[in-house]
Amino acid sequence: MTEGTATDTSTPERALVPRSDRHQVVVIGSGFGGLFGTKALKNADVDVTMIARTTHHLFQPLLYQVATGILSEGEIAPPTREVLARQKNAQVLLGEVTAIDLASRTVTSQVLGRELTTPYDSLIVAAGAGQSYFGNDHFAEFAPGMKSIDDALELRGRIFGAFEMAELGAARGENVDHLLTFVVVGAGPTGVEMAGQIAELAHRTLTRDFRAIKTHQARVILVDAAPQVLPPFGAKLGAWTKKKLEDLGVEVMLGALVSAVDERGLVVKYKDGSEERIAAVTKVWAAGVQASALGRTLSDQTGAPLDRSGRIAVNPDLTLPGYPEVFVVGDMIALDNLPGVAQVAIQGAKYAAKEIDGRLNGKAPQRPFKYFDKGSMAIVSRFRAVALVGKLRLTGFLAWLMWLAVHLFYITGFKNRLTAVLHWLISFLGRGRSERTSTEQQIFARVALQRLGRGAADLVSQPGEYDAEAERRRREELERQALEEVRLTDEQARGVRV
Ligand SMILES: Cc1cc2nc3c(=O)[nH]c(=O)nc-3n(C[C@H](O)[C@H](O)[C@H](O)COP(=O)(O)OP(=O)(O)OC[C@H]3O[C@@H](n4cnc5c(N)ncnc54)[C@H](O)[C@@H]3O)c2cc1C
């Protein structure tokens, strides 16, 4: 049997041919849950097929460093295929899962209009969560979120691009305040880290690079409807973080709900009903999460309820009611108020993998899944962080060192760790940013693709519609043109009036 190839049927939808008679495990997602679940099945007597819509694993906690030019995207997003190269029982397939059929035990995925059906014996769903705009999805056009490499690169382009446009505007004698105002919405860890880094960029990194503008005059505003920053860290650490952000020059606006967003700015509404407009071209949305829409599919088929964030209620062993072969882990689940953090996904995925292996070996079921909280931390600026580990509350340099050690440990791959350390040295000890490259496409491609009916699929030929004859004619024409170029050069016929 051919390894991992699709059967040759004439219908556009094809079915994956299993690689062996072994138990087939399908894992959806290559994030923390997907990758750690797949790795945990390394020694199990199963074939694992990981299906994910990106070809990389993603270390989301460091996305803000890609957006602000500290790290490269490759350092936090290694190719999943490379990470799993030595795990012979695992195969990786690119595809957006569009359907899960619990009755027929199949997963349907798609990439650029090419569809594939993959059968499973056991399924681990780890499709994570996306950004939530709390019912205002139209805000996304002007205030990108921070969930993917695309988001981080777009934000990098928008942030550094705003300084460029401000320099240009100032050189033309225009008011550029709206270009030099950066608003971060959401004062959770991501928002705090993002605001702190934009402030460091403006007040430290870029101060010598421009002529017409003074980057240290840039305004960085952190907005949240909540009454404090970092609510999950408690009042004391929240107050400490707010003070440190203000020392960095960040304006912290609390109790302010974003009620409108457009190209030139946003409107915030206070509790007393009053409104304020902030003119700011660059907005970053770091508030709210919405679990993968696959949760809805699973809920419709099982009756398991979804919470307000679209997270599905699972059994204490992370399975779906009535479907013990289907596990859901990580950001998609609503269980015991577990937070949406990497460790919940990692531990849940390992638990599911152990259960699958145990069942095949006739072992008794494990006890219900129990999350071990290893603590939370957020970096405020270089050398300053907050950490909450059990009852221990740490602030400042010590917390920062702890942040450094933990993140180094969890970055995937030795070479990524090495280059990340180099880039941190450049940014934290020096004032540089190694990864400032950005392009126009980086900033505008997302919105442009969304305007196409089927996104990128509209830009490529469809399976079965490939016109080989047209392709042959195009090649002949190109060859004819090339020969003509050669003739013109050889006969010194260029520039000769005919
Ligand atoms: C900016 C940011 C900062 C964070 N900081 C921290 C932190 O400091 N500490 C911490 O513990 N946690 C942090 N988190 C949260 C943490 O990253 C998540 O809790 C964790 O990634 C959840 O793991 P997961 O496997 O459930 O989902 P993810 O890691 O999000 O993985 C989901 C995977 O599913 C894929 N996928 C989604 N839909 C489909 C589909 N339909 N078909 C195919 N594939 C699909 C995605 O491409 C991805 O590979 C942060 C998150 C963000 C966004």
The ligand as a Tripos MOL2 file, in Angstrom:
@<TRIPOS>MOLECULE
LIG
   53    58     1     0     0
SMALL
NO_CHARGES

@<TRIPOS>ATOM
      1 C1         -0.6580   36.1270   21.8540 C.3       1 LIG1
      2 C2         -0.8330   34.9810   22.8120 C.ar      1 LIG1
      3 C3         -0.0460   34.8990   23.9500 C.ar      1 LIG1
      4 C4         -0.1940   33.8300   24.8220 C.ar      1 LIG1
      5 N1          0.6070   33.7590   25.9310 N.ar      1 LIG1
      6 C5          0.5350   32.6770   26.7400 C.ar      1 LIG1
      7 C6          1.4200   32.5270   27.8290 C.ar      1 LIG1
      8 O1          2.2550   33.3940   28.0970 O.2       1 LIG1
      9 N2          1.3270   31.4010   28.5890 N.ar      1 LIG1
     10 C7          0.4060   30.4240   28.3160 C.ar      1 LIG1
     11 O2          0.3810   29.4120   29.0030 O.2       1 LIG1
     12 N3         -0.4590   30.5510   27.3090 N.ar      1 LIG1
     13 C8         -0.4170   31.6380   26.5100 C.ar      1 LIG1
     14 N4         -1.2950   31.7660   25.4600 N.ar      1 LIG1
     15 C9         -2.3350   30.7540   25.2860 C.3       1 LIG1
     16 C10        -1.8060   29.4880   24.6390 C.3       1 LIG1
     17 O3         -1.0400   29.7920   23.5140 O.3       1 LIG1
     18 C11        -2.9810   28.6040   24.2740 C.3       1 LIG1
     19 O4         -3.6800   28.3160   25.4470 O.3       1 LIG1
     20 C12        -2.5310   27.3160   23.6170 C.3       1 LIG1
     21 O5         -1.9030   27.5920   22.4000 O.3       1 LIG1
     22 C13        -3.7110   26.3840   23.3910 C.3       1 LIG1
     23 O6         -3.2740   25.2360   22.7390 O.3       1 LIG1
     24 P1         -4.2520   24.4850   21.7260 P.3       1 LIG1
     25 O7         -3.5180   23.2900   21.2510 O.co2     1 LIG1
     26 O8         -5.5840   24.3140   22.3470 O.co2     1 LIG1
     27 O9         -4.4720   25.5180   20.5490 O.3       1 LIG1
     28 P2         -3.3710   26.1990   19.5810 P.3       1 LIG1
     29 O10        -2.0200   26.1490   20.1570 O.co2     1 LIG1
     30 O11        -3.9580   27.5130   19.2260 O.co2     1 LIG1
     31 O12        -3.4020   25.2560   18.3210 O.3       1 LIG1
     32 C14        -4.5100   25.1470   17.4860 C.3       1 LIG1
     33 C15        -4.0630   24.4470   16.2250 C.3       1 LIG1
     34 O13        -5.1720   24.0570   15.4750 O.3       1 LIG1
     35 C16        -5.0230   24.4910   14.1470 C.3       1 LIG1
     36 N5         -6.3790   24.6610   13.6360 N.ar      1 LIG1
     37 C17        -7.3330   25.4880   14.0650 C.ar      1 LIG1
     38 N6         -8.4700   25.2930   13.3860 N.ar      1 LIG1
     39 C18        -8.2130   24.3140   12.5000 C.ar      1 LIG1
     40 C19        -8.9780   23.6520   11.5140 C.ar      1 LIG1
     41 N7        -10.2610   23.9520   11.2940 N.pl3     1 LIG1
     42 N8         -8.3870   22.7090   10.7720 N.ar      1 LIG1
     43 C20        -7.0910   22.3840   10.9640 C.ar      1 LIG1
     44 N9         -6.3230   22.9550   11.8940 N.ar      1 LIG1
     45 C21        -6.8810   23.9070   12.6510 C.ar      1 LIG1
     46 C22        -4.2040   25.7390   14.2520 C.3       1 LIG1
     47 O14        -3.5890   26.0600   13.0240 O.3       1 LIG1
     48 C23        -3.2270   25.3020   15.3170 C.3       1 LIG1
     49 O15        -2.2130   24.5090   14.7520 O.3       1 LIG1
     50 C24        -1.1710   32.8280   24.5660 C.ar      1 LIG1
     51 C25        -1.9560   32.9230   23.4320 C.ar      1 LIG1
     52 C26        -1.7920   33.9860   22.5550 C.ar      1 LIG1
     53 C27        -2.6480   34.0580   21.3240 C.3       1 LIG1
@<TRIPOS>BOND
     1     1     2 1
     2     2     3 ar
     3     2    52 ar
     4     3     4 ar
     5     4     5 ar
     6     4    50 ar
     7     5     6 ar
     8     6     7 ar
     9     6    13 1
    10     7     8 2
    11     7     9 ar
    12     9    10 ar
    13    10    11 2
    14    10    12 ar
    15    12    13 ar
    16    13    14 ar
    17    14    15 1
    18    14    50 ar
    19    15    16 1
    20    16    17 1
    21    16    18 1
    22    18    19 1
    23    18    20 1
    24    20    21 1
    25    20    22 1
    26    22    23 1
    27    23    24 1
    28    24    25 2
    29    24    26 1
    30    24    27 1
    31    27    28 1
    32    28    29 2
    33    28    30 1
    34    28    31 1
    35    31    32 1
    36    32    33 1
    37    33    34 1
    38    33    48 1
    39    34    35 1
    40    35    36 1
    41    35    46 1
    42    36    37 ar
    43    36    45 ar
    44    37    38 ar
    45    38    39 ar
    46    39    40 ar
    47    39    45 ar
    48    40    41 1
    49    40    42 ar
    50    42    43 ar
    51    43    44 ar
    52    44    45 ar
    53    46    47 1
    54    46    48 1
    55    48    49 1
    56    50    51 ar
    57    51    52 ar
    58    52    53 1
@<TRIPOS>SUBSTRUCTURE
     1 LIG1         1 GROUP 0 **** ****
